[in-house]
Amino acid sequence: MSEYELVDLATDRSLQSLLADEERIGVDTEFMREKTFFSQLCLVQVAARKTFVCADPLTLDAADEARRDDVWQTITRPAWVLHSGRQDIEVVYQSCGRMPSSLFDTQIAAALLGYQPQIGYAGLVKELFGVELEKSHTRADWSKRPLSDAVLKYATEDVEYLLPAADLLTEKLAELGRISWASEDSADLLEIDLYDPDPEGSVSRLKAASNLQGRARALAVQIAAWREHEAIRSNRPRQWIMRDAVLIGIAVSGPENRDQLAGIDGMPESTVRRAGDQLLSIVAATTHDETSYKPPARPNEKQKTLLKAMQQLVSAQAKSLSIATEIVAPKKELSAAMLGVRNSRVFRGWRLESVGQALLELLEND
């Protein structure tokens, strides 16, 4: 286990000198989200070629804007190596509005080499280096200060093997001519749309709303958007604003007054007092719209046959590449393509050349 340097980001200027000559760094984060809508960034672990840093971002809350901007510019200037980095990018972006200029995700790279899809960091380290990582602090309270030496050493392990893993995976990718594949898929994680909240689309999180239609579907869309806005405004978990079952209850029953609203199963009195008028206004303003609020159509027999042919095509190509089928094109993308969607990943980059063009020909000949 390598030693680390603990850096107070508000007062310690050493981070700039430590990372000044680094073109690429390994990055991991620790955060808490149990009581908030947005994750609270609690620790940033950085691996450079000759040092490991545990940087404390909580102290930045009291720093001036120029200092915060300077710190985050220092951290995001080099290219990043992460493992399953979407959440790390999200919490940093929400904390400072910045992203790295480029990144290499070791989980993505491993999948393109035939390793188990979604392989964890510890699993990959064991596969590549035969090292068993410590797991005793997975449920640590990262917002607690001071963090113990044992906890910080555990956190450092999460970046210790990132750069060596990236080097080894890159060698393997080069042998197969797939470096550009990993770059392409990793770059997808830098799409800002992934991290900006989308209240109007938040109904997609509600599995119970998928079969609603007409006015009930319209109400689910509107109430879910209201809940998302409230969660963002108050920085509280969406389930604290309103539980899913209560939201669906409003959508299905369409209450017209406070008594009907209060009578919905599981509806807290506090919600009726605090937001009853808002909710009733939303219900009253939401009209029946069969066109816009239909549930997804079920595939007919012809479409089922076409989807099966598409899956067989993808499966055969994935087998020839020795990678998992879902890495090439998951069923969800194929189903969307069958219904006319052409902006998914299977129709661009290496996937288009590998299997996407053949899928398009299959769809056009159907």
C-alpha positions in Angstrom: 0.0 0.0 0.0 1.5 3.3 -1.1 1.6 6.4 1.1 -0.7 9.3 0.4 -0.7 13.1 0.9 -3.8 14.6 2.6 -4.5 18.1 1.0 -6.8 20.7 2.4 -8.0 22.2 -0.8 -9.0 25.5 0.7 -5.6 26.4 2.2 -3.0 23.9 0.9 -1.4 25.1 -2.4 0.7 21.9 -2.8 -1.8 20.3 -5.2 -0.8 22.6 -8.0 2.8 21.6 -7.7 2.0 17.9 -7.3 0.0 17.8 -10.5 1.9 20.5 -12.5 3.6 18.1 -14.9 1.0 15.4 -15.0 -0.7 14.8 -18.3 -2.9 12.0 -17.0 -4.1 11.2 -13.5 -6.2 8.5 -11.9 -9.3 9.8 -10.1 -11.9 8.5 -7.8 -14.4 10.2 -5.5 -16.2 9.5 -2.3 -19.6 11.1 -1.8 -22.8 10.9 0.3 -26.3 11.1 -1.1 -28.6 9.7 1.6 -30.1 13.0 2.7 -29.8 15.1 -0.4 -30.8 15.2 -4.1 -27.4 16.2 -5.3 -24.5 14.1 -4.1 -22.2 15.7 -1.5 -18.6 15.4 -2.7 -16.6 14.4 0.4 -13.2 13.3 -0.9 -11.2 13.3 -4.2 -8.5 10.7 -4.6 -5.8 11.4 -7.2 -3.1 9.1 -8.5 -0.2 10.7 -10.2 2.9 8.8 -11.5 4.9 9.4 -8.3 2.3 10.3 -5.6 -1.2 9.7 -4.3 -3.3 12.5 -3.0 -6.5 12.5 -0.8 -8.0 16.0 -1.4 -10.6 17.3 1.0 -13.2 19.3 -1.0 -15.4 20.1 2.0 -13.1 22.9 3.1 -13.8 24.6 -0.2 -17.3 25.6 0.9 -15.7 28.5 2.9 -13.2 29.4 0.2 -13.6 32.3 -2.2 -14.7 31.7 -5.8 -11.3 32.3 -7.3 -9.7 29.7 -5.0 -12.4 27.1 -5.9 -12.0 27.8 -9.6 -8.2 27.5 -9.3 -8.5 24.1 -7.5 -10.9 22.6 -9.9 -8.9 23.8 -12.9 -5.9 22.1 -11.5 -7.8 18.8 -11.0 -9.6 18.8 -14.3 -6.7 20.0 -16.5 -5.0 16.5 -17.0 -6.8 13.6 -18.7 -8.5 11.3 -16.2 -8.4 7.6 -15.8 -11.4 6.3 -13.9 -13.2 3.0 -13.3 -17.0 3.1 -14.0 -16.6 6.9 -13.8 -20.1 8.2 -14.5 -20.9 9.0 -10.9 -17.5 10.5 -10.3 -17.9 12.8 -13.2 -21.4 13.7 -12.2 -20.5 14.7 -8.6 -17.5 16.7 -9.7 -19.6 18.5 -12.4 -22.4 19.3 -10.0 -19.8 20.6 -7.5 -17.8 22.9 -9.8 -19.4 22.9 -13.3 -16.2 21.4 -14.8 -15.3 18.1 -16.5 -11.9 16.7 -17.5 -10.9 17.4 -21.1 -10.6 13.7 -21.8 -10.8 10.4 -20.0 -10.2 6.7 -20.1 -12.6 4.4 -18.3 -11.0 1.1 -17.3 -14.3 -0.6 -16.9 -15.2 0.3 -20.5 -11.8 -0.7 -21.8 -12.0 -4.1 -20.0 -15.4 -4.8 -21.5 -14.0 -4.2 -25.0 -11.4 -6.8 -24.3 -13.9 -9.5 -23.3 -13.8 -9.1 -19.5 -17.1 -9.4 -17.7 -19.4 -6.4 -18.4 -19.6 -4.0 -15.5 -16.6 -5.6 -13.8 -15.9 -3.9 -10.5 -12.6 -2.2 -9.8 -11.5 -4.8 -7.2 -12.4 -7.6 -9.6 -10.4 -6.0 -12.4 -7.4 -5.4 -10.1 -7.5 -9.0 -9.1 -7.7 -10.1 -12.8 -4.9 -7.9 -14.0 -2.5 -8.0 -11.0 -3.6 -10.8 -8.7 -4.1 -8.3 -5.8 -7.0 -8.6 -3.3 -8.2 -5.1 -2.3 -9.4 -4.2 1.2 -13.2 -3.9 1.5 -13.7 -3.1 5.2 -14.6 0.6 4.8 -17.1 0.4 2.0 -19.8 2.0 4.3 -17.7 4.7 5.8 -19.2 8.1 6.6 -17.1 10.1 4.2 -18.5 13.4 5.5 -17.0 12.8 8.9 -14.0 14.8 9.9 -11.2 13.9 10.7 -11.1 10.8 8.5 -8.9 8.1 10.0 -5.7 7.0 8.5 -7.2 3.5 7.8 -10.1 5.0 5.9 -7.8 7.3 3.9 -5.5 4.4 3.0 -8.6 2.4 1.9 -9.6 5.4 -0.3 -6.2 5.6 -1.8 -6.4 1.9 -2.9 -9.3 3.0 -5.1 -6.8 4.9 -7.3 -3.6 3.0 -6.7 -4.0 0.7 -9.7 -5.8 2.9 -12.1 -2.8 4.1 -14.1 -1.1 0.7 -14.2 -4.5 -0.8 -15.3 -4.9 1.8 -18.0 -1.4 1.1 -19.3 -2.0 -2.7 -19.4 -5.5 -2.4 -20.9 -4.2 0.1 -23.5 -1.5 -2.5 -24.6 -4.2 -5.1 -25.0 -6.5 -2.8 -26.9 -3.6 -1.8 -29.2 -3.0 -5.5 -30.1 -6.7 -5.8 -31.2 -6.9 -2.4 -32.9 -9.5 -1.2 -30.3 -7.9 1.9 -28.7 -10.2 4.1 -30.6 -13.2 2.1 -29.4 -12.3 2.7 -25.8 -11.7 6.4 -26.5 -15.0 6.7 -28.2 -17.0 5.0 -25.5 -15.2 6.8 -22.7 -15.8 10.1 -24.4 -19.6 9.4 -24.2 -19.3 10.0 -20.5 -18.4 13.6 -21.1 -21.9 14.4 -22.6 -23.3 17.2 -20.3 -26.8 16.0 -21.0 -26.1 12.9 -18.9 -25.7 15.1 -15.8 -28.1 18.0 -16.1 -31.4 17.2 -14.3 -34.4 16.6 -16.6 -37.6 17.2 -14.6 -39.9 16.8 -17.6 -38.4 13.4 -18.4 -38.4 12.2 -14.8 -41.5 10.1 -15.2 -39.3 7.5 -16.9 -38.0 6.6 -13.4 -41.5 5.4 -12.5 -41.9 1.8 -13.5 -45.5 1.9 -12.3 -46.3 4.7 -14.8 -45.2 2.8 -17.9 -48.7 1.3 -18.5 -50.7 4.4 -17.7 -52.4 6.2 -20.5 -54.6 9.2 -21.3 -55.0 11.7 -18.4 -53.5 9.3 -15.9 -50.3 9.2 -17.9 -50.4 13.0 -18.4 -50.8 13.5 -14.6 -47.9 11.2 -13.9 -45.7 13.2 -16.2 -46.7 16.5 -14.6 -46.6 15.4 -11.0 -43.2 13.7 -11.5 -41.8 16.9 -13.0 -43.2 18.9 -10.0 -41.5 16.5 -7.6 -38.2 16.7 -9.4 -38.3 20.5 -9.4 -39.1 20.4 -5.6 -36.3 18.0 -5.0 -33.8 20.1 -6.9 -34.9 23.4 -5.2 -34.7 21.9 -1.7 -31.8 19.5 -2.4 -33.7 16.7 -0.8 -34.2 13.1 -2.1 -37.2 12.8 -4.4 -38.8 10.1 -2.2 -38.7 12.6 0.7 -40.8 15.0 -1.5 -43.3 12.3 -2.5 -43.2 8.6 -2.6 -43.7 6.9 -5.9 -46.9 5.1 -4.8 -48.4 8.4 -3.7 -47.5 10.0 -7.0 -49.1 7.2 -9.0 -52.2 7.5 -6.7 -52.6 11.1 -7.7 -52.2 10.3 -11.3 -54.8 7.5 -11.2 -57.4 9.2 -9.1 -57.1 12.8 -10.3 -58.3 14.4 -7.0 -60.4 17.5 -7.3 -60.2 18.8 -3.8 -58.1 18.6 -0.6 -60.3 15.9 0.9 -59.8 13.7 -2.1 -56.1 14.5 -2.2 -55.8 13.6 1.5 -57.6 10.4 1.0 -55.0 8.9 -1.4 -53.4 5.9 0.3 -50.1 6.9 1.9 -50.6 10.6 1.4 -48.9 12.5 4.4 -50.9 15.3 6.0 -47.8 17.5 5.8 -47.8 17.2 2.0 -51.4 18.2 1.8 -50.8 21.2 4.0 -47.5 22.2 2.3 -48.3 21.5 -1.4 -52.0 20.7 -1.6 -52.9 23.8 -3.6 -50.0 23.3 -6.0 -50.9 19.7 -6.7 -54.6 20.4 -7.2 -53.7 23.2 -9.6 -51.6 20.8 -11.6 -54.4 18.2 -11.7 -56.9 20.8 -12.8 -54.7 22.1 -15.5 -53.8 18.7 -16.9 -56.2 17.6 -19.7 -56.8 14.2 -21.3 -54.4 13.7 -24.2 -54.6 10.3 -25.8 -52.0 11.2 -28.5 -49.2 12.5 -26.3 -49.7 10.1 -23.4 -50.0 6.6 -24.7 -48.0 3.8 -23.1 -45.4 2.2 -25.3 -46.9 0.0 -27.9 -46.3 -3.7 -27.6 -44.5 -5.3 -30.5 -46.6 -7.3 -33.0 -45.6 -10.7 -34.3 -43.8 -9.2 -37.3 -41.8 -6.9 -35.1 -40.9 -9.7 -32.7 -39.5 -11.7 -35.6 -37.5 -8.7 -36.8 -36.2 -8.0 -33.3 -35.1 -11.7 -32.9 -33.2 -11.4 -36.2 -31.5 -8.3 -35.1 -30.5 -9.9 -31.8 -29.1 -12.9 -33.6 -27.0 -10.6 -35.9 -25.6 -8.7 -32.9 -25.0 -11.9 -31.0 -23.0 -13.4 -33.8 -20.9 -10.3 -34.2 -20.3 -10.0 -30.5 -19.2 -13.7 -30.4 -16.7 -13.0 -33.3 -15.3 -10.1 -31.3 -15.2 -12.1 -28.0 -17.1 -9.4 -26.2 -20.5 -9.4 -24.5 -23.6 -8.9 -26.6 -24.8 -6.0 -24.5 -21.6 -4.1 -25.1 -22.2 -4.1 -28.8 -25.9 -3.3 -28.7 -28.3 -4.0 -25.8 -31.8 -5.2 -26.5 -33.3 -1.8 -25.5 -31.3 -0.1 -28.3 -32.4 -2.7 -30.8 -36.1 -2.3 -29.8 -35.8 1.4 -30.3 -34.1 0.9 -33.7 -36.9 -1.3 -34.8 -39.3 1.5 -34.0 -37.4 4.0 -36.1 -34.8 5.5 -33.6 -31.5 6.0 -35.4 -29.5 8.1 -32.9 -28.4 5.3 -30.6 -24.7 4.2 -30.2 -25.1 1.2 -32.5 -25.4 3.5 -35.5 -22.2 5.4 -35.0 -18.5 4.9 -34.5 -17.0 1.5 -34.3 -20.5 -0.1 -33.7 -21.8 1.2 -37.0 -18.9 -0.3 -38.9 -19.0 -3.6 -36.9 -22.7 -4.3 -36.9 -24.8 -1.1 -37.3 -24.6 -1.0 -41.1 -25.8 -4.6 -41.3 -28.7 -3.8 -38.9 -29.7 -0.8 -41.1 -29.8 -3.1 -44.2 -31.9 -5.6 -42.3 -34.3 -2.9 -41.2 -34.5 -1.4 -44.7 -35.3 -4.8 -46.3 -38.0 -5.6 -43.8 
